[in-house]
Amino acid sequence: MTDILFAAAVFLALALLFVFLLYRRLLRRQRREMEAEREVSYRRRITPKMKQRILERDGYTCQICGISKDFMDELCPGLGDYLLLEIDHIESVASGGSGKDEDNLQVLCWRCNRKKGGELTNEEVLEEIDYGIDMLWPEDEEDDY
């Protein structure tokens, strides 16, 4: 009877050791994943001051379609405040781009930014769009709106 109890105790101890080792492996994997997420979020992080500098640098103008705050304000004063401009990574974070480098950031309107996603380049989006400043006033017409 004591041999059976001893064998059961050894089996239980080995089972607990196995469960403990699996749990420890799971915790290590979760820690690595959290560190990877933190690194990605750090590369994506764009501070409000940086966002303002990028908007001013690019003149509140979408770098793909050309729509701008000034253009909207010329059409109707105050309309430019409703233009949804966003800061975009030229080289996506998934491709190794960083939000820390202001040269990798640009201003895009919400439509161009959604169309661009993380896979297309500015040139590829420009070929696909059917909107923007160039569509409103072709180059051969006068700009007397």
N, C-alpha and C positions, 0 to 999 in steps of 0.2 A: 504494500500500500504506500509506503514511503517513497518507493521508486517512482510510482505513478505521480505522486504529488511533486516530487523533485523534477520529473520530466515536464509536468504541466507548468511549474514555476519557471523552468528554463525556457520553455516555449513562449510563455507569456512575456518574459523579459526580452527575448529576441524579437517578438512581435512589437513590443513597445519601443525597442531600439530602432526597428525598421520604420515605424510610424514617426518617430522623432526625427530620423534622418530625412524622410520624405518632407516633413514639415519644414525642416531647416532649408532644404533645397528650394521649396516653394517660396520661403521668405527671401532667400537670396535672389531668386528670379524676379520677384515683385520689386525688390530694392533696385535691381538693375533697370527694370522697366520704368520705375519712377524717376531714376536719374536720367534715363534717355528722354523721357517726357519733359523733364525740367530743362534739359539742354535744348530741346527743340523749342520750347516756349521762350527760352532766353534768346534764341536766335530770331524768333519772330517778334519779340517785344519792341514796340515803337513807342517811345515816350511822347507825351503831349507836346513838349517843347520841340522834339525832333520832328513831329508831325507838322507843327507850325512852320518850322524852318524849311521843310520840303515843300509845303504849299506855297510859301513866299518865293522860294527859289524857282519853282516851276510856274509862277505867276497865276496860281489858281486855275490852271488850264490842263485839261486831259491831254496826256502825251500821245494818245492814239487818235482820237476823233477830233480833237482841237476845240471842243466846247469849253467855254471859260465863264468865270463869274462876271468878268467885265462885259462879255458879249451879252449875257442874259440881262445884266443891268442896263445895257443900252436899249434892249428891246422894251423893257419895262423896269423902271427903277425899283430896286428891292427884290427882283426876281432871282438874282444871282445868289441870294441867301438860301434859296431852296434847291440849288444845284448840289447833288450829292457827290462830293469828291472824296476819294479814298486814297490811302497810301498803299502802294503795291510794291512787292519785291520784283525787281527786274529778273533776277535769277531766283527761282523759287527756293524756299527753305528745304524742300524735299530734294532739290538738286544741289544743295550745299550753299545756297545763298544765305546772307545774314542780314538781320535788321539793324545790326550795330554799324554797318557801313552805309553811310548816307548816299554814296554813289550807287548803291544797289537799290535805292528806293526811288519811286516816281509817283506822280499824281495821275490817277485815272478816275474817270466818271464811273459810277456804279455799273453801267451797262458794259463798258469795256472790261472792267475788272472781273465781272462774272463770266464774260465770254472768254477772257484770257485764262482764268483758272490758274493752275500750277503747271500746265503743260505747253501752252502756246507761247510764241514770242509776239512782240508788238507788231512785227511785220505780218505774221500770219493772221492776227486779229484784224489788222487794217485791210487785208484782202477780203475778209469775210463780212465786214460790216456794211450796212446799207443806210447809215445815219452819220451825222457829224457835220462840221462846218462846211467841208467840201461838197456835201450833198445839198446844202441850203443855197450856196452861192458858188456855182462852178467858176473856175479861174478865168474863163473867157468873158464873164459878165461883170458889169461894174458893181462896186460895193456901195450903192446909194440906197440903203434900206432906210 
